Amino acid sequence: MAEQLIRAEAVGAGTYTGEGRWLPLENPATGETYAEVREADEALVDAVVTDAATVYRREWRGVEPLERARLMHRWADVLLEHQEELARIESTDVGHLHRESAADVASAARWLRYFAGLADKIEGRSVLGPDRLAHVTREPYGVVAGVNSFNGNLLMFGMKAAPALATGNCFVLKAPELGPLSSFRMAELAVRAGLPRGVVSVVSGRGEVTGPALVRHPDVGMVVFTGGLRGARSVIRSAADSAKPLCMELGGKNAVILLDDVDLDRVVPHLLHSNFVKCGQSCAAGSRIFVPRRRADELAGLMAVATRRIRPGDPFSPSSDMGALVSARQVARVEDLVRRAVDTGATLLAGGRRADVDDAHAGGHFFEPTVLADLDDANIAAREEIFGPVVGVLTYDDLDEVLARANGLSVGLTAQIWGGDLAAVHHLTRGLEAGTVWVNTYRTVHPSAPYGGYKQSGYGRENGAEVIGTYTRARTTVWHHGTAPLPYTDTAPQAFRAALA
């Protein structure tokens, strides 16, 4: 049976045959194993990274910035030409709705185009002195490693690879062991677009096997990571061995604050989509909704009615509103968290259990969109990132109270504010401890705007022109003008000065 499965191995500068185990890949919508991926062990990772470093030194570092930009634009073109194929791979691999996956392809292309525009605008500076001149230039690391989570393969590939290539680095991605196939295909399409083999490479495997081998490799100059805190700690330990710089995005438990004047009829669809897009498997999900106490019943009623209309189903069916969770294990985890939340006082307004779709998807990992009310801050549904289609409603009485409670967790990736009271909005935006605060919008991540977390949601930033500094390191070259003074001539003993004379 295994010989009939789709098989994927490393993509890089050469043809690789690893010794790592084959990991099964399951279609989340059917529960069937349909592919396998070769786990990259230390030897396979070494081969891929060594090839990337060789390509950097011999070829890529000498490519003119405008030529790098042209190749990045061409890669974006090729991704869009293969948008349907990539979306089909991704939705089969991770269970997202086909239209969600297709949108991620377009986003990856957008990131490539934005950073292609910066490739020839990486500037240094000069520091003048009376007898010397220092040139400060931004230099690539050589090989940048990226580590992605399963929930945004296509987009996050573009977010990491685009600035890496624009700054003159080669890029090696560790795709997640759950759902890596679209990443392999994106790397193949980079070569089809004309990028030299080895400029963009992909390996995959379990975090405890492939991750340390990649992060510790001596030819990896820096690491950009997206994932959970547990995986981040492992990456930090591995990077510490060789003092590698890191950029980390670690998810969150994001607060949404509804002001007293908010139009609930208008905002409810946004609140639900914020939490149910990609089946709730989103770092930016606004899963803690704070509503003024006097409007809590109104909000609960509207959310319950609207949620019951949302239909999980076949990711490729236009009638489906939500796809599948990535694995049976994730379904069990979400189900357990909802049960524990209800057992400790939450009221279940909608959902809360596995979803029955149809006979063709009886083995799929579907979960009903779920709304919980009557939460307090100690409830697990108000504290833990669920990574599933579950949203909780909490009440508040005044702005300072809700600000303190919104900031009360150890994470701070994003926050949302909905309403028209400008004084309240300014007060909250200044006080919220989150890397991104959205006002009357959500999930508007753009290549031009830095994105990252506060506290245990990570450090460093992706996106924006500022990220050029993340993917490069400063080099100072000092030129001295005139004749340099001899050392020691004023302080040396008489005999020493005589010898110098």
C-alpha positions in Angstrom: 0.0 0.0 0.0 2.8 2.4 0.9 4.2 2.2 -2.6 0.9 3.7 -4.0 1.1 6.7 -1.8 2.3 10.1 -2.8 5.9 10.5 -1.5 7.8 13.7 -0.8 11.5 14.1 0.1 13.8 17.1 0.5 13.8 19.8 -2.2 17.1 21.6 -2.6 20.1 21.9 -4.9 20.4 18.2 -5.6 18.7 14.8 -5.4 18.6 13.5 -1.9 17.9 10.0 -0.5 17.6 10.2 3.3 17.6 7.4 5.9 14.8 9.0 8.0 11.5 7.3 8.5 8.5 7.9 6.3 5.8 9.8 8.1 2.2 9.2 7.0 0.1 12.1 5.9 -3.7 12.1 6.5 -6.4 13.9 4.6 -8.2 15.6 7.5 -11.6 15.7 5.7 -11.7 11.9 5.2 -9.3 10.5 7.7 -7.5 8.5 5.0 -3.7 8.3 4.7 -2.9 9.4 1.1 0.8 10.4 1.2 4.1 10.1 3.1 6.9 12.5 3.7 10.5 11.5 4.4 11.6 12.8 7.8 14.8 14.7 7.4 17.4 13.3 9.9 20.6 15.0 10.7 22.4 13.7 7.6 19.7 14.8 5.2 19.5 18.2 6.8 23.2 18.5 6.6 23.2 17.7 2.9 20.5 20.3 2.1 21.9 23.1 4.2 25.5 22.5 2.9 24.2 22.7 -0.6 22.3 25.9 0.1 25.5 27.4 1.7 27.5 26.4 -1.4 24.9 28.0 -3.8 25.0 31.1 -1.7 28.8 31.5 -1.8 29.2 30.5 -5.5 26.2 32.0 -7.1 23.4 33.8 -5.2 25.5 36.3 -3.2 26.8 37.7 -6.6 23.4 38.2 -8.2 22.5 41.8 -8.7 19.6 43.1 -6.5 17.4 43.9 -9.5 17.9 40.4 -10.8 16.9 39.0 -7.5 13.8 41.1 -7.7 13.0 39.9 -11.2 13.3 36.3 -10.1 11.0 36.9 -7.1 8.4 38.5 -9.3 8.6 35.6 -11.6 8.2 33.2 -8.7 5.1 35.1 -7.7 3.8 34.8 -11.3 4.3 31.1 -11.3 2.6 30.6 -7.9 -0.5 32.4 -9.3 -0.4 30.3 -12.4 -0.5 27.2 -10.2 -2.9 28.7 -7.7 -5.6 26.0 -8.2 -3.0 23.2 -7.9 -1.5 24.6 -4.7 -4.8 25.3 -3.1 -5.9 21.7 -3.8 -2.7 20.3 -2.3 -3.1 22.5 0.8 -6.8 21.8 1.4 -6.2 18.1 1.0 -3.2 18.2 3.3 -4.6 20.4 6.2 -8.4 20.6 5.8 -8.8 24.3 5.0 -11.5 25.4 2.7 -10.3 25.6 -0.8 -11.1 29.3 -1.1 -9.0 29.9 2.1 -6.0 28.0 0.6 -6.4 29.9 -2.7 -6.3 33.2 -0.8 -3.1 32.1 0.9 -1.5 31.5 -2.5 -2.3 35.0 -3.6 -1.0 36.3 -0.3 2.3 34.5 -0.7 2.7 36.1 -4.2 1.9 39.5 -2.6 4.7 39.1 -0.1 7.2 38.2 -2.8 6.2 41.3 -4.9 6.5 43.6 -1.9 9.9 42.5 -0.8 11.1 42.3 -4.4 10.5 46.0 -4.5 12.9 46.4 -1.5 15.8 44.3 -3.0 17.6 47.2 -4.5 16.9 49.6 -1.6 19.0 48.1 1.1 21.2 51.0 2.1 24.1 51.5 4.5 25.4 54.6 6.2 28.7 56.4 6.7 30.2 57.7 10.0 32.7 60.5 9.5 35.6 61.4 11.7 38.5 63.9 11.3 40.9 61.2 10.1 38.7 58.2 9.4 35.6 57.1 7.6 33.4 54.1 8.7 31.1 52.5 6.2 28.2 50.5 7.8 26.7 48.0 5.4 23.9 45.4 5.8 25.1 42.0 4.9 23.1 38.7 4.4 23.6 35.8 6.8 24.1 33.4 3.9 21.5 30.7 4.9 18.3 31.6 6.8 16.2 28.8 8.2 12.5 29.0 8.6 10.2 26.8 10.7 6.5 26.9 10.0 3.3 25.7 11.7 0.8 23.8 9.6 -2.0 26.4 9.7 -0.6 28.8 7.1 1.9 26.9 5.0 1.5 28.9 1.8 1.3 32.4 3.4 4.0 31.8 6.0 6.4 30.4 3.4 6.0 33.7 1.5 6.4 35.8 4.6 9.7 34.2 5.5 11.2 33.5 2.1 10.5 36.9 0.5 12.6 39.0 2.9 15.3 36.3 3.0 15.7 36.3 -0.8 15.4 40.1 -1.1 18.3 40.6 1.3 20.5 38.1 -0.6 20.1 35.0 1.6 19.3 31.4 0.6 16.3 30.0 2.5 15.8 26.6 4.0 12.3 25.8 5.3 11.3 23.1 7.8 7.8 22.4 6.7 5.5 21.0 9.4 5.2 17.2 9.6 1.4 17.7 9.4 0.7 19.1 6.0 4.1 19.8 4.3 3.2 19.0 0.7 2.3 22.5 -0.5 5.7 23.8 0.8 7.5 21.1 -1.3 5.6 22.2 -4.3 6.3 25.9 -3.7 10.0 25.1 -3.7 9.7 23.2 -6.9 7.9 26.1 -8.5 10.7 28.5 -7.4 13.1 26.5 -9.5 10.6 26.5 -12.4 10.5 30.3 -12.0 14.2 30.5 -12.6 15.7 30.7 -9.1 18.9 28.7 -8.9 18.5 25.3 -7.3 19.3 25.5 -3.6 18.3 29.1 -3.2 15.0 27.9 -1.8 15.0 24.4 -0.1 12.4 22.5 2.0 12.8 19.6 4.5 10.2 18.2 6.8 9.9 16.0 9.9 9.1 16.0 13.6 10.2 19.0 15.6 12.3 16.9 17.9 14.2 15.3 15.0 14.5 17.7 12.1 14.2 20.9 14.1 17.4 20.7 16.1 19.4 19.4 13.1 18.4 22.5 11.1 18.7 25.1 13.9 22.1 23.8 15.0 23.7 23.5 11.6 26.8 25.7 11.4 25.9 27.1 8.0 22.5 28.4 9.2 23.0 32.1 10.1 19.6 32.9 11.7 16.2 31.3 12.3 12.7 32.6 11.9 10.1 30.5 13.8 6.3 30.3 13.9 4.7 27.9 16.3 3.9 27.2 19.9 5.8 28.0 23.1 6.9 24.4 23.7 8.5 24.2 20.2 10.0 27.6 20.6 11.8 26.6 23.8 13.4 23.7 21.9 14.4 26.1 19.1 15.9 28.6 21.6 17.9 25.8 23.3 19.2 24.6 19.9 20.1 28.1 18.7 21.9 28.9 22.0 24.5 26.3 21.2 25.8 28.5 18.3 24.4 31.9 19.5 22.1 32.2 16.5 19.7 35.2 16.3 16.0 34.3 16.3 12.7 35.8 15.3 9.8 34.1 17.0 6.0 34.3 16.6 4.3 32.1 19.2 0.6 32.6 19.0 -1.7 34.1 21.5 -5.1 34.2 23.3 -6.3 37.4 21.8 -8.7 39.8 23.3 -11.6 41.5 21.5 -13.1 44.5 23.2 -16.6 45.6 22.2 -17.3 49.2 23.2 -20.7 50.2 24.5 -21.7 51.9 21.2 -20.8 49.0 18.9 -23.3 47.9 16.2 -23.7 44.2 17.2 -25.6 43.3 14.1 -22.7 44.5 12.0 -19.9 43.1 14.1 -21.1 39.6 14.9 -20.2 38.2 11.4 -16.7 39.6 11.8 -16.4 38.1 15.3 -17.4 34.6 14.1 -15.2 34.7 11.0 -12.3 35.8 13.1 -12.6 32.6 15.1 -13.9 30.1 12.6 -11.7 30.8 9.5 -9.4 27.9 9.0 -11.5 26.0 11.5 -10.2 28.3 14.3 -6.6 27.2 13.7 -5.2 30.7 13.6 -2.7 32.5 15.9 -4.7 35.7 15.4 -8.1 34.4 16.3 -10.0 36.8 18.6 -11.2 34.1 21.0 -11.8 36.3 24.1 -14.7 38.6 23.4 -15.3 41.3 26.1 -18.7 42.9 25.9 -20.3 45.5 28.2 -22.4 43.7 30.8 -25.6 45.4 29.7 -25.2 44.2 26.1 -24.1 40.6 26.9 -27.5 38.9 26.5 -28.0 40.7 23.1 -24.6 39.6 21.9 -25.1 36.0 23.1 -28.4 35.7 21.3 -27.0 37.0 18.0 -23.9 34.8 18.1 -25.9 31.7 19.0 -28.3 32.1 16.0 -25.5 33.0 13.6 -23.2 30.2 14.7 -25.8 27.5 14.2 -26.1 28.5 10.5 -22.4 27.9 9.9 -21.9 24.5 8.1 -18.7 22.5 8.5 -18.1 20.3 5.5 -16.1 19.1 2.5 -13.3 21.7 2.0 -13.9 21.6 -1.8 -17.7 22.3 -1.6 -18.8 25.9 -2.2 -21.6 25.3 0.3 -19.2 24.6 3.2 -18.5 27.4 5.6 -15.7 25.7 7.5 -13.3 22.9 6.8 -11.8 20.2 9.0 -9.4 20.3 11.9 -5.9 19.0 11.1 -6.1 15.7 13.0 -8.1 13.4 15.2 -5.9 14.4 18.1 -6.8 18.0 17.7 -10.5 17.2 17.6 -10.1 15.3 20.8 -8.2 18.2 22.4 -10.8 20.8 21.4 -13.7 18.6 22.6 -11.9 18.1 26.0 -11.3 21.8 26.4 -15.0 22.6 25.7 -16.1 20.0 28.2 -13.8 21.3 30.9 -14.9 24.9 30.2 -18.6 23.9 30.7 -17.8 21.9 33.8 -16.3 25.0 35.4 -19.2 27.3 34.7 -19.4 28.3 31.0 -22.7 28.2 29.2 -22.7 26.4 25.8 -24.6 28.6 23.4 -23.8 26.6 20.2 -21.7 23.7 19.0 -19.4 21.9 21.4 -19.0 18.5 19.7 -17.7 16.7 16.7 -19.7 17.5 13.5 -21.4 14.9 11.3 -20.9 15.9 7.7 -21.8 13.1 5.2 -21.0 9.5 4.5 -18.0 10.4 2.2 -16.4 12.3 5.1 -17.5 10.1 8.0 -13.8 9.6 9.0 -13.0 13.3 8.8 -12.0 15.6 11.7 -14.9 18.0 11.8 -16.0 20.1 14.8 -19.0 22.2 15.2 -18.4 26.0 15.5 -18.7 26.7 19.2 -19.7 29.7 21.4 -19.3 29.8 25.1 -20.8 32.4 27.4 -20.7 33.3 31.1 -16.9 32.8 31.2 -14.7 34.2 34.0 -11.0 34.9 33.6 -10.1 31.6 35.3 -12.0 29.4 32.9 -9.7 27.4 30.6 -11.6 28.7 27.6 -10.5 32.2 28.6 -6.9 31.3 29.3 -5.7 28.8 26.8 -5.2 29.0 23.0 -7.5 26.3 21.8 -6.6 26.3 18.1 -10.1 25.2 17.2 -13.5 26.8 16.3 -14.3 27.9 19.9 -15.0 31.5 21.0 -15.8 32.7 24.5 -17.8 35.7 25.7 -16.9 37.6 28.9 -18.5 40.7 30.4 -17.0 43.9 31.7 -18.1 47.1 33.5 -15.5 49.8 32.7 -12.6 50.5 30.4 -9.8 50.3 33.0 -11.2 46.9 34.2 -11.3 45.4 30.7 -7.9 46.8 29.8 -6.4 45.1 32.9 -8.1 41.8 32.1 -7.2 41.9 28.5 -3.6 42.3 29.5 -3.8 39.7 32.3 -2.4 36.8 30.4 1.3 36.0 29.6 0.7 36.3 25.9 0.0 39.3 23.6 -0.1 38.8 19.8 -3.1 40.7 18.6 -6.2 42.5 20.0 -9.3 44.0 18.4 -11.4 47.0 19.4 -14.9 47.5 17.9 -16.9 50.8 18.3 -17.0 54.5 17.5 -16.0 56.1 20.8 -12.6 57.7 19.8 -11.6 58.5 23.3 -12.1 55.0 24.4 -10.3 53.6 21.4 -7.3 55.8 22.0 -7.2 54.8 25.7 -7.3 51.1 24.8 -4.8 51.2 21.9 -2.3 52.9 24.1 -2.7 50.5 26.9 -3.1 47.1 25.2 -0.1 44.8 25.5 -0.2 43.3 22.0 2.0 43.5 19.0 -0.9 44.3 16.7 -4.1 46.2 17.6 -6.9 46.2 15.1 -9.7 48.9 15.3 -13.0 48.0 13.6 -11.2 45.3 11.5 -9.3 42.1 12.1 -6.7 39.8 10.5 -5.4 42.6 8.2 -1.8 41.4 8.1 0.0 43.1 5.2 3.7 42.8 4.0 4.2 46.5 4.7 3.3 46.4 8.4 5.4 44.7 11.1 3.8 41.7 12.8 4.7 39.9 16.0 4.0 39.5 19.6 4.5 40.9 23.1 5.4 38.8 26.1 5.3 35.0 25.5 3.8 35.6 22.0 7.3 36.0 20.8 10.0 38.6 19.9 11.2 40.1 16.7 9.0 41.2 13.9 8.0 39.9 10.5 7.0 42.1 7.6 7.6 45.8 6.9 10.7 47.5 5.5 12.1 47.2 9.1 12.5 43.5 8.7 15.4 44.0 6.4 17.4 44.5 9.6 16.2 41.1 10.8 17.5 39.3 7.8 20.8 41.1 7.6 23.7 41.9 10.0 25.7 45.1 10.2 29.3 45.2 9.0 31.5 48.2 9.8 34.5 48.9 7.5 36.8 51.6 8.8 39.2 53.6 6.6 41.9 55.8 8.0 43.1 58.9 6.1 46.7 60.0 6.3 49.6 58.5 8.2 48.5 56.5 11.3 50.5 57.6 14.4 52.9 55.0 15.8 51.8 53.3 19.0 53.5 53.8 22.3 55.7 56.7 21.1 54.6 59.0 23.9 54.5 56.6 26.8 57.2 54.1 26.0 60.5 54.1 28.0 63.4 56.2 26.6 65.2 53.1 25.2 62.1 51.9 23.4 61.5 55.3 21.8 65.1 55.4 20.7 64.7 52.0 19.0 61.7 53.2 17.2 63.5 56.3 16.0 
